[in-house]
Amino acid sequence: GEIDTFLLICRILGKGIEMAFVKKIFALLKDKGFRKLRAGYLPSAKNAQVKDFWEKAGFSCTSCSNDGKNYELLLDNADMQIEKFYHINIK
């Protein structure tokens, strides 16, 4: 699977909510039979604060340059442990 767009508001960055959310998504996708995810990062003037987001989420950079980065994550190896003080409801 490929993550086309992932938007975050700056007010939650660094609070752990963003990682809890993506880990929940990883677990749901793994349960649905996905084994590998791809994502990308295209630098802009407004998104420099998330340039390492996918690396922090456990992705490996498959191609990295000043023009952008491409990432891959094997879900069998992904950390999906969410801190117990976060609770995410998916309906």
Rosetta constraint file for C-alpha pairs under 8 A:
AtomPair CA 1 CA 34 HARMONIC 6.76 0.50
AtomPair CA 1 CA 36 HARMONIC 6.30 0.50
AtomPair CA 1 CA 37 HARMONIC 4.81 0.50
AtomPair CA 1 CA 38 HARMONIC 6.29 0.50
AtomPair CA 2 CA 37 HARMONIC 5.40 0.50
AtomPair CA 2 CA 38 HARMONIC 4.58 0.50
AtomPair CA 2 CA 39 HARMONIC 5.85 0.50
AtomPair CA 3 CA 37 HARMONIC 7.11 0.50
AtomPair CA 3 CA 38 HARMONIC 6.11 0.50
AtomPair CA 3 CA 39 HARMONIC 5.01 0.50
AtomPair CA 3 CA 40 HARMONIC 7.66 0.50
AtomPair CA 4 CA 39 HARMONIC 6.74 0.50
AtomPair CA 4 CA 40 HARMONIC 7.64 0.50
AtomPair CA 8 CA 12 HARMONIC 7.47 0.50
AtomPair CA 8 CA 13 HARMONIC 7.45 0.50
AtomPair CA 8 CA 18 HARMONIC 7.61 0.50
AtomPair CA 9 CA 13 HARMONIC 7.12 0.50
AtomPair CA 12 CA 16 HARMONIC 7.70 0.50
AtomPair CA 12 CA 17 HARMONIC 6.53 0.50
AtomPair CA 12 CA 18 HARMONIC 6.98 0.50
AtomPair CA 13 CA 17 HARMONIC 7.49 0.50
AtomPair CA 13 CA 18 HARMONIC 6.64 0.50
AtomPair CA 14 CA 18 HARMONIC 7.78 0.50
AtomPair CA 16 CA 20 HARMONIC 6.25 0.50
AtomPair CA 17 CA 21 HARMONIC 6.10 0.50
AtomPair CA 17 CA 86 HARMONIC 7.52 0.50
AtomPair CA 18 CA 22 HARMONIC 6.36 0.50
AtomPair CA 19 CA 23 HARMONIC 6.02 0.50
AtomPair CA 19 CA 57 HARMONIC 6.55 0.50
AtomPair CA 20 CA 24 HARMONIC 6.23 0.50
AtomPair CA 20 CA 82 HARMONIC 5.44 0.50
AtomPair CA 20 CA 83 HARMONIC 7.38 0.50
AtomPair CA 20 CA 86 HARMONIC 7.04 0.50
AtomPair CA 21 CA 25 HARMONIC 6.37 0.50
AtomPair CA 21 CA 88 HARMONIC 7.32 0.50
AtomPair CA 22 CA 26 HARMONIC 6.08 0.50
AtomPair CA 22 CA 57 HARMONIC 7.55 0.50
AtomPair CA 23 CA 27 HARMONIC 6.26 0.50
AtomPair CA 23 CA 57 HARMONIC 7.84 0.50
AtomPair CA 23 CA 79 HARMONIC 7.18 0.50
AtomPair CA 23 CA 80 HARMONIC 4.80 0.50
AtomPair CA 23 CA 81 HARMONIC 7.05 0.50
AtomPair CA 23 CA 82 HARMONIC 6.87 0.50
AtomPair CA 24 CA 28 HARMONIC 6.26 0.50
AtomPair CA 24 CA 80 HARMONIC 6.83 0.50
AtomPair CA 24 CA 82 HARMONIC 7.65 0.50
AtomPair CA 24 CA 88 HARMONIC 7.66 0.50
AtomPair CA 25 CA 29 HARMONIC 6.10 0.50
AtomPair CA 26 CA 30 HARMONIC 6.08 0.50
AtomPair CA 26 CA 75 HARMONIC 6.90 0.50
AtomPair CA 26 CA 78 HARMONIC 7.82 0.50
AtomPair CA 26 CA 80 HARMONIC 6.84 0.50
AtomPair CA 27 CA 31 HARMONIC 6.16 0.50
AtomPair CA 27 CA 80 HARMONIC 6.33 0.50
AtomPair CA 28 CA 32 HARMONIC 6.35 0.50
AtomPair CA 29 CA 33 HARMONIC 6.52 0.50
AtomPair CA 29 CA 34 HARMONIC 5.46 0.50
AtomPair CA 30 CA 34 HARMONIC 4.88 0.50
AtomPair CA 30 CA 35 HARMONIC 6.22 0.50
AtomPair CA 30 CA 75 HARMONIC 6.34 0.50
AtomPair CA 30 CA 76 HARMONIC 7.92 0.50
AtomPair CA 34 CA 75 HARMONIC 7.44 0.50
AtomPair CA 35 CA 74 HARMONIC 5.92 0.50
AtomPair CA 35 CA 75 HARMONIC 5.22 0.50
AtomPair CA 35 CA 76 HARMONIC 6.69 0.50
AtomPair CA 36 CA 72 HARMONIC 6.97 0.50
AtomPair CA 36 CA 73 HARMONIC 5.58 0.50
AtomPair CA 36 CA 74 HARMONIC 4.53 0.50
AtomPair CA 36 CA 75 HARMONIC 5.65 0.50
AtomPair CA 37 CA 72 HARMONIC 5.63 0.50
AtomPair CA 37 CA 73 HARMONIC 5.13 0.50
AtomPair CA 37 CA 74 HARMONIC 6.56 0.50
AtomPair CA 37 CA 75 HARMONIC 7.30 0.50
AtomPair CA 38 CA 70 HARMONIC 7.31 0.50
AtomPair CA 38 CA 71 HARMONIC 5.46 0.50
AtomPair CA 38 CA 72 HARMONIC 4.47 0.50
AtomPair CA 38 CA 73 HARMONIC 6.41 0.50
AtomPair CA 39 CA 54 HARMONIC 7.56 0.50
AtomPair CA 39 CA 70 HARMONIC 5.98 0.50
AtomPair CA 39 CA 71 HARMONIC 5.09 0.50
AtomPair CA 39 CA 72 HARMONIC 6.48 0.50
AtomPair CA 40 CA 68 HARMONIC 7.29 0.50
AtomPair CA 40 CA 69 HARMONIC 5.52 0.50
AtomPair CA 40 CA 70 HARMONIC 4.42 0.50
AtomPair CA 40 CA 71 HARMONIC 5.81 0.50
AtomPair CA 41 CA 51 HARMONIC 6.86 0.50
AtomPair CA 41 CA 68 HARMONIC 5.44 0.50
AtomPair CA 41 CA 69 HARMONIC 5.09 0.50
AtomPair CA 41 CA 70 HARMONIC 6.54 0.50
AtomPair CA 42 CA 67 HARMONIC 6.64 0.50
AtomPair CA 42 CA 68 HARMONIC 4.53 0.50
AtomPair CA 42 CA 69 HARMONIC 6.69 0.50
AtomPair CA 43 CA 47 HARMONIC 6.44 0.50
AtomPair CA 43 CA 48 HARMONIC 6.51 0.50
AtomPair CA 43 CA 51 HARMONIC 7.14 0.50
AtomPair CA 43 CA 66 HARMONIC 7.78 0.50
AtomPair CA 43 CA 67 HARMONIC 6.78 0.50
AtomPair CA 43 CA 68 HARMONIC 5.95 0.50
AtomPair CA 44 CA 48 HARMONIC 6.62 0.50
AtomPair CA 47 CA 51 HARMONIC 6.84 0.50
AtomPair CA 52 CA 56 HARMONIC 6.27 0.50
AtomPair CA 53 CA 57 HARMONIC 6.29 0.50
AtomPair CA 54 CA 58 HARMONIC 6.45 0.50
AtomPair CA 54 CA 59 HARMONIC 5.40 0.50
AtomPair CA 54 CA 60 HARMONIC 7.90 0.50
AtomPair CA 54 CA 71 HARMONIC 7.24 0.50
AtomPair CA 55 CA 59 HARMONIC 4.88 0.50
AtomPair CA 55 CA 60 HARMONIC 6.21 0.50
AtomPair CA 55 CA 61 HARMONIC 7.28 0.50
AtomPair CA 58 CA 73 HARMONIC 6.81 0.50
AtomPair CA 58 CA 78 HARMONIC 6.45 0.50
AtomPair CA 58 CA 79 HARMONIC 7.16 0.50
AtomPair CA 59 CA 71 HARMONIC 5.79 0.50
AtomPair CA 59 CA 72 HARMONIC 5.35 0.50
AtomPair CA 59 CA 73 HARMONIC 4.66 0.50
AtomPair CA 59 CA 74 HARMONIC 8.00 0.50
AtomPair CA 60 CA 71 HARMONIC 5.38 0.50
AtomPair CA 60 CA 72 HARMONIC 5.40 0.50
AtomPair CA 60 CA 73 HARMONIC 6.32 0.50
AtomPair CA 61 CA 69 HARMONIC 6.67 0.50
AtomPair CA 61 CA 70 HARMONIC 5.78 0.50
AtomPair CA 61 CA 71 HARMONIC 4.41 0.50
AtomPair CA 61 CA 72 HARMONIC 6.56 0.50
AtomPair CA 62 CA 69 HARMONIC 7.55 0.50
AtomPair CA 62 CA 70 HARMONIC 5.56 0.50
AtomPair CA 62 CA 71 HARMONIC 5.30 0.50
AtomPair CA 62 CA 72 HARMONIC 6.62 0.50
AtomPair CA 63 CA 69 HARMONIC 5.65 0.50
AtomPair CA 63 CA 70 HARMONIC 5.25 0.50
AtomPair CA 63 CA 71 HARMONIC 7.21 0.50
AtomPair CA 64 CA 68 HARMONIC 6.16 0.50
AtomPair CA 64 CA 69 HARMONIC 4.40 0.50
AtomPair CA 64 CA 70 HARMONIC 6.49 0.50
AtomPair CA 65 CA 69 HARMONIC 6.19 0.50
AtomPair CA 73 CA 77 HARMONIC 7.84 0.50
AtomPair CA 73 CA 78 HARMONIC 7.07 0.50
AtomPair CA 74 CA 78 HARMONIC 6.40 0.50
AtomPair CA 82 CA 86 HARMONIC 6.98 0.50
